[in-house]
Amino acid sequence: MEPLPLADIVALIEAGRGTEQWNGKGERPDVVFVTRPDSTRPVPAVECAEFRAAILKRDEALLVKERRKSGFLFYPLLLIAGFLELQLSAVALLPAVFAMTSGAAYAEAWRTLARLRSDPDRHLRDTSAQIRYAAWLTLSGNQYWSRTWGLVLIWVAIYVVQYFMPQAGKGEPAPYLAAAALVKSAIAAEPWRLLTATLLHGSIIHIIMNVTTMLSLGMLLERGAHRQLLVPVWLAGALAGSLLSWAGTATTSVGASGGIMAVFSFLLVMGYRCRAQLPPDFSSSLVRSLVMIGMLGLLAWGVIDNAAHLGGVLAGAAISWRIFRDEHGTLPLPDSPGLLLVERLSGIIVLSVAVFTLSRLLLR
């Protein structure tokens, strides 16, 4: 906390974040929480009438800038992705991802800007709720270790082994595919592939996308719902995704995204069922992300295993709907022996599958 006159705080809010030196202590910070002289309890600056005009002015300028920047990126990237898709190139997935990301940012900036101009009081209330929830999430658990990081490290370790495996001959499948992937014709004789395939990844882009997505969604589930739910939800979604992929497609596939989609849909249902306890934008932001994922699935139909994604979504939604039967229950969920048992069993399964997968790769 830095003591400052009121006028200086207003000036900082209007200026926003910057790289210039401030008070001789490095980068100028955003003003998020403040305390008054007569109180030591911090409150969001958006709740203080003295800063209302400055915050609205700053937010409007930032949203206009974000809308212009994301719109400038969206259309060229979409054209590039469409052209590559017509050429039947798998490279189309990369510009498609960036196009959808910039498109979502453009739509969100446009929507928020329209709401700010039409109903500034609602904009400030929503911003306050989001700030308080984000602060609670940050302070509610260990920021340096979690179940999410445990899963991610398993994926990375297995991918490192994959990366250094001998290269396949011309016209032959990669060795890791034959060793542990979801080869549909082999499932009947080797059902363990339903799980080993979920710990493999097809490329560096594939694992980066899954890791970054899981780090954000997993932390949100751990701290917002319960830390002991993360591994069971991911495992159920991964298995459901593999089963639906086996039933609905003939192509070989790998990846943890079925489980990730289960975490995603779990949060989506939680946001709907517990909407009175969560920030106003919690569910709508997840819905927008789901639409973006669906569009990517259509654009990269030959690359993404949409059946596995759907299986994960169904599993995560079913679990969340069952858990959050009471809309007025507490968040996060209270500890219970049942949760602990389910997590330990799920953890044993994941670790066992990881060891088995590594042995398959190393002994291939």
C-alpha positions in Angstrom: 0.0 0.0 0.0 1.3 3.5 -0.9 -0.1 6.6 0.8 -1.2 9.1 -1.8 -3.3 12.3 -2.0 -6.7 11.8 -3.6 -5.8 13.8 -6.7 -2.8 11.6 -7.3 -4.8 8.5 -7.2 -7.3 9.9 -9.6 -4.4 10.8 -12.0 -3.1 7.2 -11.7 -6.5 5.7 -12.5 -6.9 7.9 -15.5 -3.4 7.1 -16.8 -3.8 3.3 -16.3 -0.9 0.8 -16.3 2.3 2.0 -17.9 6.0 1.3 -18.0 7.3 4.7 -16.8 8.9 5.0 -13.4 6.4 5.8 -10.6 7.6 7.0 -7.2 11.0 5.5 -8.0 9.7 2.0 -7.5 9.4 0.7 -11.1 6.3 0.2 -13.2 3.3 2.3 -12.5 0.6 -0.1 -11.0 -3.1 -0.3 -11.7 -5.2 1.1 -8.8 -7.4 -1.8 -7.9 -7.9 -1.6 -4.1 -7.7 1.5 -1.9 -8.1 2.3 1.8 -9.5 5.5 3.3 -7.7 7.4 6.1 -10.4 6.3 8.6 -10.3 2.6 7.7 -7.6 0.0 7.2 -9.9 -2.4 5.2 -9.1 -2.3 1.4 -12.1 -1.9 -0.9 -12.2 -2.0 -4.8 -11.6 1.5 -6.2 -14.7 1.1 -8.3 -16.9 1.2 -5.2 -15.6 4.7 -4.3 -17.6 7.6 -5.6 -14.5 9.8 -5.8 -13.1 7.6 -8.6 -16.2 6.9 -10.6 -15.7 9.4 -13.4 -12.0 8.5 -13.7 -12.6 4.7 -13.9 -15.4 5.1 -16.5 -13.2 7.3 -18.6 -10.2 4.9 -18.3 -12.3 1.8 -19.0 -14.0 3.4 -22.1 -10.6 4.3 -23.5 -9.2 0.8 -22.9 -12.2 -0.9 -24.4 -12.1 1.3 -27.5 -8.4 0.5 -27.9 -9.0 -3.3 -27.4 -11.9 -3.3 -29.9 -9.8 -1.6 -32.5 -6.8 -3.8 -32.0 -8.6 -7.2 -31.9 -10.8 -6.2 -34.9 -7.7 -5.3 -36.9 -6.3 -8.8 -36.2 -9.4 -10.9 -36.6 -10.3 -10.4 -40.2 -6.9 -11.0 -41.8 -6.3 -14.1 -39.6 -9.7 -15.5 -40.5 -9.0 -15.0 -44.2 -5.6 -16.8 -43.8 -7.1 -19.7 -41.9 -9.9 -20.0 -44.4 -7.5 -20.1 -47.3 -5.3 -22.7 -45.6 -8.4 -24.8 -44.8 -9.4 -24.8 -48.5 -5.9 -26.1 -49.2 -6.6 -28.9 -46.7 -3.6 -27.8 -44.6 -3.3 -28.7 -41.0 -1.4 -25.5 -40.5 -4.8 -23.7 -40.7 -5.4 -24.6 -37.1 -2.8 -22.0 -35.8 -4.2 -18.9 -37.5 -7.7 -20.2 -36.8 -6.9 -20.3 -33.0 -5.6 -16.7 -33.1 -8.5 -15.6 -35.3 -11.1 -17.0 -32.9 -9.2 -15.5 -29.9 -9.0 -12.1 -31.4 -12.7 -12.4 -32.5 -13.8 -13.3 -29.0 -11.8 -10.3 -27.6 -13.4 -8.0 -30.2 -16.9 -9.2 -29.3 -16.3 -8.9 -25.6 -14.8 -5.4 -25.9 -17.8 -4.3 -28.1 -20.3 -5.8 -25.7 -18.7 -4.3 -22.5 -18.3 -0.9 -24.2 -22.0 -0.8 -25.1 -23.0 -1.7 -21.6 -20.6 0.8 -20.1 -22.1 3.6 -22.2 -25.8 2.6 -21.7 -25.6 1.6 -18.0 -22.4 2.8 -16.2 -23.7 1.9 -12.8 -24.1 -1.7 -13.8 -20.6 -1.7 -15.4 -19.1 -0.5 -12.1 -21.1 -3.1 -10.0 -20.0 -6.0 -12.3 -16.4 -4.8 -12.3 -16.5 -4.7 -8.5 -17.9 -8.2 -8.3 -15.2 -9.5 -10.7 -12.4 -7.8 -8.7 -13.6 -9.2 -5.4 -14.0 -12.7 -6.8 -10.5 -12.6 -8.4 -9.0 -11.4 -5.1 -10.7 -14.2 -3.2 -9.4 -16.8 -5.7 -5.9 -15.5 -5.4 -6.0 -15.6 -1.6 -7.9 -18.9 -1.2 -5.2 -21.4 -1.8 -1.6 -22.1 -2.5 -0.5 -20.3 -5.7 2.6 -22.4 -6.3 1.4 -26.0 -6.2 -1.9 -27.7 -7.0 -3.6 -30.7 -8.5 -3.6 -28.8 -11.8 0.1 -28.5 -11.9 0.4 -32.2 -11.0 -1.6 -33.2 -14.1 0.2 -30.7 -16.3 3.7 -31.9 -15.2 2.6 -35.5 -16.1 1.6 -34.4 -19.6 4.9 -32.5 -20.1 7.0 -35.4 -18.8 5.3 -37.9 -21.2 5.6 -35.4 -24.1 9.3 -35.0 -23.5 9.7 -38.8 -23.8 7.6 -38.8 -27.0 9.7 -36.0 -28.4 12.9 -38.0 -28.1 11.6 -41.3 -29.3 13.0 -42.6 -32.6 11.4 -41.2 -35.7 9.1 -43.3 -37.8 10.1 -44.5 -41.2 8.5 -43.0 -44.3 4.8 -43.9 -44.5 4.8 -45.4 -41.0 2.9 -44.0 -38.0 4.9 -42.4 -35.2 6.1 -44.9 -32.6 4.1 -43.3 -29.8 0.9 -43.8 -31.7 1.5 -47.5 -32.0 2.5 -47.7 -28.3 -0.3 -46.0 -26.5 -2.6 -43.9 -28.7 -6.3 -44.3 -29.3 -6.0 -46.7 -32.2 -9.6 -47.6 -32.7 -9.0 -51.1 -34.2 -6.8 -52.0 -31.2 -9.2 -50.9 -28.4 -11.0 -54.2 -28.1 -7.8 -56.1 -27.4 -6.1 -53.2 -25.5 -8.7 -51.2 -23.7 -6.1 -49.4 -21.6 -5.6 -47.2 -24.7 -8.8 -45.4 -23.7 -6.7 -43.7 -20.9 -3.1 -43.9 -22.1 -4.1 -41.9 -25.2 -5.3 -39.0 -23.0 -1.7 -38.5 -21.7 -0.2 -38.2 -25.1 0.0 -35.1 -27.4 0.5 -34.8 -31.1 2.7 -31.7 -31.3 4.3 -28.9 -29.4 1.4 -26.6 -30.3 -1.1 -29.3 -29.1 0.5 -29.6 -25.6 1.0 -25.8 -25.2 -2.7 -25.2 -25.9 -3.8 -27.9 -23.5 -1.4 -26.9 -20.8 -2.3 -23.2 -20.9 -6.0 -24.0 -21.0 -5.8 -26.4 -18.1 -3.8 -24.0 -15.9 -6.5 -21.4 -16.1 -9.6 -23.7 -15.9 -8.0 -26.2 -13.4 -7.1 -23.4 -10.9 -10.6 -22.0 -11.2 -12.2 -25.4 -10.4 -9.8 -26.1 -7.5 -10.3 -22.9 -5.7 -13.9 -22.1 -6.8 -15.4 -25.5 -6.3 -13.1 -27.8 -4.4 -9.4 -28.9 -4.9 -10.3 -32.6 -4.6 -12.7 -32.5 -7.6 -10.1 -31.6 -10.2 -8.6 -35.0 -10.8 -11.9 -37.0 -10.7 -13.6 -34.6 -13.1 -10.7 -34.6 -15.6 -10.4 -38.4 -15.4 -14.1 -38.9 -16.0 -14.1 -36.5 -18.9 -11.0 -38.1 -20.4 -12.5 -41.6 -20.3 -15.9 -40.4 -21.6 -14.2 -38.6 -24.4 -12.2 -41.6 -25.4 -15.2 -43.8 -25.3 -17.3 -41.5 -27.5 -14.4 -41.0 -29.9 -14.0 -44.8 -30.2 -17.7 -45.2 -30.9 -18.0 -42.3 -33.3 -14.8 -42.0 -35.3 -12.3 -44.3 -37.0 -9.2 -42.0 -36.8 -6.4 -42.5 -34.3 -6.3 -39.7 -31.7 -4.4 -38.5 -28.7 -4.7 -35.7 -26.2 -6.0 -34.6 -22.8 -8.7 -32.3 -24.2 -11.6 -34.6 -23.4 -10.8 -34.2 -19.7 -10.2 -30.5 -20.1 -13.6 -30.1 -21.7 -15.1 -31.9 -18.7 -13.5 -29.3 -16.4 -14.8 -26.6 -18.7 -18.4 -27.8 -18.7 -18.3 -28.5 -15.0 -17.5 -24.8 -14.4 -20.2 -23.8 -16.9 -22.9 -25.7 -15.1 -21.5 -24.5 -11.7 -21.8 -21.0 -13.0 -25.4 -21.4 -13.9 -26.5 -23.3 -10.8 -24.6 -21.1 -8.4 -25.0 -17.8 -10.3 -26.2 -15.9 -7.2 -22.8 -16.5 -5.6 -20.6 -15.7 -8.6 -19.7 -12.6 -10.6 -22.3 -11.7 -13.3 -19.9 -12.5 -16.1 -18.8 -15.9 -14.9 -21.1 -18.1 -17.0 -21.4 -15.8 -20.0 -17.6 -15.7 -20.5 -17.5 -19.5 -20.4 -20.4 -19.7 -23.0 -18.5 -17.4 -25.3 -15.4 -19.7 -25.0 -17.6 -22.7 -25.7 -18.8 -21.1 -28.9 -15.3 -20.3 -29.9 -14.2 -23.9 -29.3 -17.2 -25.2 -31.4 -16.2 -22.9 -34.2 -12.6 -24.1 -34.1 -13.9 -27.7 -34.1 -15.8 -27.0 -37.3 -12.9 -25.1 -38.9 -10.4 -27.8 -38.1 -12.7 -30.8 -38.4 -9.9 -33.1 -39.7 -7.5 -32.2 -36.9 -9.6 -31.9 -33.7 -11.3 -34.9 -32.2 -14.7 -33.3 -31.7 -16.3 -36.6 -30.5 -13.8 -36.7 -27.6 -14.6 -33.0 -26.8 -18.3 -33.8 -26.8 -17.8 -36.8 -24.5 -15.8 -34.6 -22.0 -18.4 -31.9 -22.1 -21.2 -34.4 -21.3 -19.3 -36.0 -18.5 -18.3 -32.7 -16.8 -21.8 -31.3 -17.1 -23.4 -34.4 -15.6 -21.1 -34.4 -12.6 -21.6 -30.7 -12.0 -25.3 -30.9 -12.3 -25.4 -33.8 -9.7 -23.1 -32.0 -7.3 -24.7 -28.6 -7.4 -28.3 -29.7 -6.9 -28.8 -27.0 -4.3 -28.5 -23.6 -5.9 -28.0 -22.0 -2.5 -25.2 -24.3 -1.4 -21.8 -23.0 -0.3 -18.9 -22.3 -2.6 -16.3 -23.8 -2.4 -17.8 -27.1 -1.3 -17.1 -28.3 2.2 -14.5 -31.1 2.8 -16.0 -34.6 3.0 -14.7 -38.2 3.3 -16.4 -39.0 0.1 -14.6 -36.3 -1.9 -11.3 -37.4 -0.4 -11.8 -41.1 -1.3 -12.8 -40.3 -4.9 -9.8 -38.0 -5.3 -7.4 -40.6 -4.0 -8.8 -43.4 -6.2 -8.6 -41.0 -9.2 -5.1 -40.0 -8.4 -4.0 -43.6 -8.1 -5.5 -44.4 -11.5 -3.9 -41.3 -13.2 -0.5 -42.1 -11.7 -0.7 -45.7 -12.6 -1.7 -44.9 -16.2 1.1 -42.4 -16.5 3.7 -45.0 -15.3 2.2 -47.6 -17.7 2.2 -45.1 -20.6 5.9 -44.2 -20.0 6.8 -47.9 -19.9 5.1 -48.4 -23.2 7.0 -45.5 -24.8 10.4 -46.4 -23.3 10.2 -50.1 -24.1 8.8 -49.6 -27.6 
